[in-house]
């Protein structure tokens, strides 16, 4: 089945709105941004956004559900594509590093604004995030079978914290310099976490 032009255009417009809203929410906070502000950022009136989203809450929910879903799907694809667990871990690191370097606004919004997502959607986001973490834990358990799952889970969250610091740390080096640095640091952090006593 082919996608019609109006459907593609609507999808593209929704994507533009989500990107603009992420930048605004990251810069000014969820409550510091109005529907009119978001509309102005994409060249439409504020009320025109209601053709795409029922309101700011719905926009924030879709933004964070979308990124959580994409990360989880990417991790699942990696885990099924690489037979060697070392290669799988490197590929998982690359997924997270690419996200961290290319989507700093979404990292900031998630850290600060998840509490503003309505409860049903917040539960879905948390569930997707848990599934994403478990993809990592599965791979780390293959590499470090003697390490307890709780420790592997804690190490995974710590690595995310390191990689997701890019909204604060990436400015001076840029993506080209940060990518190998983050990869090396994350690899070292995993090794240290699972071997520490």
Secondary structure, DSSP 8 states (H G I E B T S, - for coil): ----HHHHHHHHHHHHHHHHHHHHHHHH-GGG--HHHHHHHTTS-GGGGGGT-SSHHHHHHHHHHHHHHHHHHHHHHHHHH-SSHHHHHHHHHHHHHHHHHH-HHHHHHHHHHGGGS-HHHHHHHHHHHHHHHHHHHHHHHHH-TTS-HHHHHHHHHHHHHHHTTHHHHSTTTHHHHHHHHHHHHHHHHHHHHHH--
